[in-house]
């Protein structure tokens, strides 16, 4: 039989203070009133404040202003006995620098206390932000270069064709100069070679485009299921509900990676920009309009003031809400994927009523 009294004596001899004081992670005990009750030295070291300064002011005073609202929303849920897991926000150090923290917090209702542990993820966030910005800028630059290639090649073809016509006319003319007669075949050959080079160059560009953007017959429901499964935890935590109807059009010929990215960005945006206290409802359906396949995506989220954001929605790095993790990249990618394959996308939205995207595919 286990000696419980002996086990209790062993527990009494174990002091948890060294564990609390020496941990490199940020360990905190906070009251339901929004003040720190106890913090370990790691908190003081990272934020640059003394223990007395941190205990004397509300915790919200140290949170970056753009993150205060989202933090309050999650804190209110925490005080209703909902554990907070992997929540990220920014704090402002005494020196004015921003640091990213990832929190796991548990409420202890009987004591009106919250026990929390956080780790500094600033370096990771900076790497992620840098990578996302570079990828988006690279995509934009790559698109501009391709457009320049097409434009230059196209614009050169007209004068080259005109030059070929002139050479043909000269070939039939009554030319008396011996030098001109000798140079004419050379000019004609050079012009024909230039025309062939331009045609070959445009052919190579088109071939590479088709290789990079492989089209296939896709079952829309299957692609959507793959995306929803990949963000299952995010959707469940937000209690998001989906209304799906692909009865009118069930398949589409499109690039799979592009369609997955379209679904992923639109769904995560709907969850990210949901209204406080309102369960996000996401509606996804298909329709046929003038022999064009349409994908219709709508939600009941925060929405936009179209009079202010029209013309900016799909631009790179445009942010219309104050979420700390907003990068202004998602809708830019959606627009790029759709238009790259000849489609179009339209937006309807009202503040606090939601947003509707209508994507028309070029088949």
C-alpha positions as CSV (number, residue, x, y, z in Angstrom):
1,X,0.0,0.0,0.0
2,X,1.3,3.5,-0.9
3,X,2.4,5.6,2.1
4,X,0.3,8.7,1.6
5,X,1.7,10.5,4.6
6,X,5.3,9.9,3.4
7,X,4.3,11.2,-0.1
8,X,2.8,14.3,1.5
9,X,6.0,15.0,3.4
10,X,8.0,14.7,0.2
11,X,5.7,17.2,-1.5
12,X,6.2,19.6,1.4
13,X,9.9,19.5,1.0
14,X,9.7,20.4,-2.7
15,X,9.8,24.2,-3.1
16,X,8.3,25.5,-6.3
17,X,9.7,29.0,-5.9
18,X,13.0,28.1,-7.7
19,X,11.0,26.7,-10.6
20,X,9.0,29.9,-10.8
21,X,11.9,32.2,-10.4
22,X,14.4,30.5,-12.7
23,X,12.1,29.6,-15.6
24,X,13.0,31.3,-18.9
25,X,9.3,31.4,-19.8
26,X,7.1,34.2,-18.6
27,X,5.1,33.0,-15.7
28,X,2.2,35.1,-14.4
29,X,-0.7,35.0,-11.9
30,X,-3.3,37.6,-12.6
31,X,-6.5,38.6,-10.8
32,X,-9.9,38.8,-12.4
33,X,-9.6,42.6,-11.9
34,X,-7.0,42.8,-14.7
35,X,-3.9,43.3,-12.5
36,X,-0.8,41.0,-12.2
37,X,-0.6,39.4,-8.8
38,X,2.7,37.6,-9.2
39,X,5.2,37.5,-12.0
40,X,8.6,35.9,-12.4
41,X,11.9,37.7,-13.3
42,X,11.6,36.7,-17.0
43,X,8.6,39.1,-17.3
44,X,10.6,42.0,-15.9
45,X,13.6,41.2,-18.0
46,X,11.7,41.1,-21.3
47,X,9.5,44.1,-20.7
48,X,12.1,46.2,-18.9
49,X,9.8,47.2,-16.1
50,X,10.4,46.6,-12.4
51,X,8.2,44.1,-10.5
52,X,6.6,47.0,-8.7
53,X,5.8,48.9,-11.9
54,X,4.2,45.8,-13.5
55,X,2.0,45.1,-10.4
56,X,0.9,48.7,-10.0
57,X,-0.8,49.2,-13.4
58,X,-3.5,47.3,-15.3
59,X,-2.1,44.6,-17.6
60,X,-3.9,46.3,-20.5
61,X,-1.5,49.3,-20.1
62,X,1.4,47.2,-21.4
63,X,-0.5,45.8,-24.4
64,X,0.1,47.3,-27.8
65,X,-3.0,49.5,-28.7
66,X,-3.9,47.5,-31.9
67,X,-4.1,44.3,-29.9
68,X,-6.1,45.6,-26.9
69,X,-9.5,44.8,-28.3
70,X,-8.7,41.2,-29.4
71,X,-7.0,40.6,-26.0
72,X,-10.1,41.8,-24.2
73,X,-12.4,39.5,-26.2
74,X,-10.3,36.5,-25.3
75,X,-9.8,37.6,-21.7
76,X,-13.6,37.9,-21.3
77,X,-14.0,34.4,-22.6
78,X,-11.2,33.3,-20.2
79,X,-13.2,34.7,-17.3
80,X,-16.1,32.5,-18.4
81,X,-13.9,29.5,-17.7
82,X,-12.8,29.1,-21.3
83,X,-9.0,28.2,-21.4
84,X,-6.8,30.4,-23.6
85,X,-4.5,28.4,-25.8
86,X,-1.8,29.7,-28.1
87,X,-3.1,33.3,-28.1
88,X,-0.7,35.7,-29.6
89,X,-0.5,39.5,-28.9
90,X,2.0,42.3,-28.7
91,X,3.3,44.1,-25.6
92,X,5.2,47.3,-25.5
93,X,8.5,47.3,-23.5
94,X,9.6,50.2,-21.3
95,X,11.9,51.2,-24.1
96,X,9.1,51.4,-26.6
97,X,9.8,48.2,-28.5
98,X,7.2,45.7,-29.5
99,X,7.5,42.1,-28.4
100,X,5.3,39.2,-29.6
101,X,4.1,36.8,-26.9
102,X,2.3,33.4,-27.2
103,X,0.0,32.8,-24.2
104,X,-1.5,29.7,-22.6
105,X,-3.8,30.7,-19.7
106,X,-6.1,28.8,-17.3
107,X,-8.7,30.4,-15.0
108,X,-9.1,29.4,-11.4
109,X,-12.6,30.6,-10.7
110,X,-12.7,29.8,-7.0
111,X,-9.7,32.1,-6.4
112,X,-10.6,34.6,-9.0
113,X,-7.2,34.1,-10.5
114,X,-5.7,33.3,-13.9
115,X,-2.5,31.3,-14.2
116,X,-0.6,32.0,-17.4
117,X,2.6,31.1,-19.2
118,X,4.0,32.9,-22.2
119,X,7.0,32.6,-24.5
120,X,8.7,35.3,-26.5
121,X,8.0,34.6,-30.2
122,X,9.2,38.0,-31.6
123,X,12.1,36.5,-33.6
124,X,9.8,33.9,-35.2
125,X,7.2,36.5,-36.0
126,X,9.7,38.8,-37.7
127,X,11.0,35.9,-39.8
128,X,7.4,35.0,-40.8
129,X,6.5,38.6,-41.6
130,X,9.7,39.1,-43.6
131,X,9.1,35.9,-45.6
132,X,5.5,36.7,-46.3
133,X,6.4,40.2,-47.5
134,X,9.2,39.0,-49.6
135,X,6.9,36.3,-51.2
136,X,4.2,38.8,-51.9
137,X,6.6,41.4,-53.3
138,X,8.3,38.7,-55.4
139,X,4.9,37.6,-56.8
140,X,4.1,41.2,-57.6
141,X,7.5,41.8,-59.2
142,X,7.2,38.6,-61.1
143,X,3.8,39.5,-62.4
144,X,5.1,43.0,-63.5
145,X,8.0,41.4,-65.3
146,X,5.8,38.9,-67.1
147,X,3.5,41.8,-68.2
148,X,6.5,43.7,-69.4
149,X,7.7,40.7,-71.4
150,X,4.3,40.3,-73.0
151,X,3.9,44.1,-73.7
152,X,7.4,44.5,-75.1
153,X,7.1,41.4,-77.3
154,X,3.6,42.4,-78.5
155,X,4.5,46.0,-79.2
156,X,7.6,45.0,-81.2
157,X,5.7,42.6,-83.4
158,X,3.7,45.4,-85.1
159,X,6.7,47.4,-86.3
160,X,8.5,44.2,-87.3
161,X,5.5,43.0,-89.4
162,X,5.4,46.5,-91.0
163,X,9.1,46.2,-91.8
164,X,8.5,42.8,-93.4
165,X,5.8,44.3,-95.5
166,X,8.0,47.2,-96.6
167,X,10.8,44.7,-97.5
168,X,8.4,42.7,-99.6
169,X,7.3,45.9,-101.4
170,X,11.0,46.9,-102.0
171,X,11.7,43.4,-103.3
172,X,9.2,44.0,-106.1
173,X,10.3,47.5,-106.9
174,X,12.5,48.7,-109.7
175,X,15.7,49.1,-107.8
176,X,18.7,50.4,-109.8
177,X,21.3,50.6,-107.1
178,X,23.6,47.5,-107.1
179,X,24.4,48.1,-103.4
180,X,20.7,48.3,-102.5
181,X,20.0,45.0,-104.4
182,X,22.8,43.3,-102.4
183,X,21.6,44.7,-99.0
184,X,17.9,43.9,-99.6
185,X,18.1,40.1,-99.0
186,X,20.2,40.7,-95.9
187,X,17.6,43.1,-94.5
188,X,14.8,40.7,-95.4
189,X,16.6,37.8,-93.7
190,X,17.4,39.8,-90.6
191,X,13.8,41.0,-90.3
192,X,12.4,37.5,-90.7
193,X,14.8,36.2,-88.1
194,X,13.7,38.9,-85.7
195,X,10.1,38.1,-86.2
196,X,10.7,34.4,-85.6
197,X,12.7,35.2,-82.4
198,X,9.8,37.2,-81.1
199,X,7.3,34.5,-81.9
200,X,9.5,31.8,-80.3
201,X,10.0,34.0,-77.2
202,X,6.2,34.5,-76.7
203,X,5.7,30.7,-77.2
204,X,8.3,29.9,-74.5
205,X,6.5,32.3,-72.1
206,X,3.1,30.8,-72.8
207,X,4.5,27.3,-72.4
208,X,6.0,28.1,-69.0
209,X,2.8,29.7,-67.9
210,X,0.8,26.5,-68.8
211,X,3.4,24.3,-67.0
212,X,3.2,26.4,-63.8
213,X,-0.6,26.6,-63.9
214,X,-1.7,23.1,-64.5
215,X,-5.4,22.9,-65.0
216,X,-7.5,19.9,-64.0
217,X,-11.1,18.9,-63.5
218,X,-11.7,19.5,-59.8
219,X,-14.6,18.4,-57.5
220,X,-15.2,21.6,-55.7
221,X,-16.6,19.9,-52.6
222,X,-13.5,17.7,-52.2
223,X,-11.1,20.7,-52.5
224,X,-13.2,22.6,-49.9
225,X,-13.2,19.6,-47.6
226,X,-9.4,19.4,-47.8
227,X,-9.1,23.1,-46.8
228,X,-11.6,22.9,-44.0
229,X,-9.9,19.8,-42.5
230,X,-6.6,21.7,-42.5
231,X,-8.0,24.4,-40.3
232,X,-10.4,22.3,-38.3
233,X,-9.1,23.5,-35.0
234,X,-9.4,27.2,-36.0
235,X,-13.0,26.7,-37.3
236,X,-14.1,24.7,-34.2
237,X,-12.6,27.3,-31.8
238,X,-14.5,30.0,-33.6
239,X,-17.7,27.8,-33.6
240,X,-17.9,28.6,-37.3
241,X,-20.8,27.0,-39.3
242,X,-20.8,26.3,-43.0
243,X,-23.7,26.5,-45.4
244,X,-22.5,24.7,-48.6
245,X,-24.4,24.2,-51.9
246,X,-22.7,23.0,-55.0
247,X,-25.8,21.4,-56.5
248,X,-25.8,23.8,-59.5
249,X,-22.1,23.3,-60.4
250,X,-20.1,20.5,-58.7
251,X,-16.9,20.5,-60.8
252,X,-14.6,23.1,-62.3
253,X,-11.5,23.1,-64.5
254,X,-9.0,25.1,-62.5
255,X,-5.6,24.9,-60.8
256,X,-5.9,22.9,-57.6
257,X,-3.3,24.9,-55.6
258,X,-5.0,28.2,-56.6
259,X,-8.5,27.0,-55.6
260,X,-7.2,25.7,-52.2
261,X,-5.5,29.0,-51.6
262,X,-8.7,30.9,-52.5
263,X,-10.8,28.9,-50.1
264,X,-8.2,29.0,-47.3
265,X,-7.8,32.8,-47.5
266,X,-11.5,33.6,-47.7
267,X,-12.5,31.2,-44.9
268,X,-9.7,32.3,-42.5
269,X,-10.6,36.0,-43.2
270,X,-14.2,35.3,-42.3
271,X,-13.1,33.7,-39.0
272,X,-10.5,36.3,-38.3
273,X,-12.9,39.2,-38.9
274,X,-16.0,37.8,-37.3
275,X,-18.2,40.0,-35.1
276,X,-17.8,39.9,-31.4
277,X,-20.5,37.7,-29.8
278,X,-21.8,36.5,-33.2
279,X,-21.1,32.9,-34.4
280,X,-19.6,33.1,-37.9
281,X,-21.8,31.7,-40.6
282,X,-19.9,31.1,-43.9
283,X,-21.9,30.4,-47.0
284,X,-20.3,28.9,-50.1
285,X,-22.2,28.0,-53.3
286,X,-21.9,27.8,-57.0
287,X,-24.1,29.1,-59.8
288,X,-24.3,29.4,-63.6
289,X,-24.6,32.9,-65.1
290,X,-24.4,33.5,-68.9
291,X,-22.5,30.3,-69.4
292,X,-20.0,31.3,-66.8
293,X,-19.4,29.3,-63.6
294,X,-19.6,31.4,-60.4
295,X,-18.4,30.7,-56.9
296,X,-20.3,32.7,-54.4
297,X,-18.7,33.2,-50.9
298,X,-20.4,35.2,-48.1
299,X,-20.2,35.6,-44.4
300,X,-21.8,37.6,-41.6
301,X,-18.6,39.3,-40.3
302,X,-17.4,42.8,-39.7
303,X,-17.6,43.8,-43.4
304,X,-16.2,46.9,-45.1
305,X,-17.4,50.4,-45.8
306,X,-17.2,50.1,-49.6
307,X,-17.2,53.8,-50.1
308,X,-13.8,54.0,-48.3
309,X,-12.1,50.7,-49.4
310,X,-13.4,50.3,-53.0
311,X,-10.4,50.0,-55.3
312,X,-8.1,49.0,-52.4
313,X,-9.5,45.7,-51.3
314,X,-7.2,43.5,-53.5
315,X,-4.1,45.7,-53.2
316,X,-1.0,44.4,-51.5
317,X,-0.6,45.3,-47.7
318,X,-4.1,46.9,-47.5
319,X,-5.6,46.5,-44.0
320,X,-9.1,47.5,-43.1
321,X,-9.4,46.2,-39.5
322,X,-7.1,46.4,-36.5
323,X,-6.3,42.7,-36.0
324,X,-2.7,42.3,-35.0
325,X,-2.1,39.4,-37.4
326,X,-3.5,41.2,-40.4
327,X,-0.9,41.4,-43.2
328,X,-3.0,42.6,-46.1
329,X,-1.9,39.7,-48.3
330,X,-4.8,37.2,-48.3
331,X,-7.2,39.0,-50.6
332,X,-4.3,40.1,-52.8
333,X,-3.5,36.4,-53.4
334,X,-7.2,35.5,-54.0
335,X,-7.4,38.2,-56.7
336,X,-4.1,37.1,-58.2
337,X,-5.2,33.5,-58.5
338,X,-8.5,34.3,-60.0
339,X,-7.4,36.9,-62.5
340,X,-4.2,35.0,-63.5
341,X,-6.4,32.4,-65.1
342,X,-8.7,34.9,-66.8
343,X,-11.4,35.1,-64.1
344,X,-12.9,38.0,-62.3
345,X,-14.0,38.8,-58.7
346,X,-16.6,41.2,-57.4
347,X,-17.2,42.3,-53.8
348,X,-20.3,43.5,-51.9
349,X,-20.1,44.4,-48.3
350,X,-21.7,46.4,-45.4
351,X,-20.2,47.2,-42.0
352,X,-21.4,44.7,-39.4
353,X,-23.5,42.8,-42.0
354,X,-20.8,40.8,-43.7
355,X,-19.1,40.4,-47.1
356,X,-20.0,38.7,-50.3
357,X,-17.5,37.7,-53.0
358,X,-18.6,36.5,-56.4
359,X,-15.9,34.8,-58.4
360,X,-16.5,34.2,-62.1
361,X,-14.3,31.6,-63.7
362,X,-13.1,31.7,-67.3
363,X,-13.8,28.2,-68.7
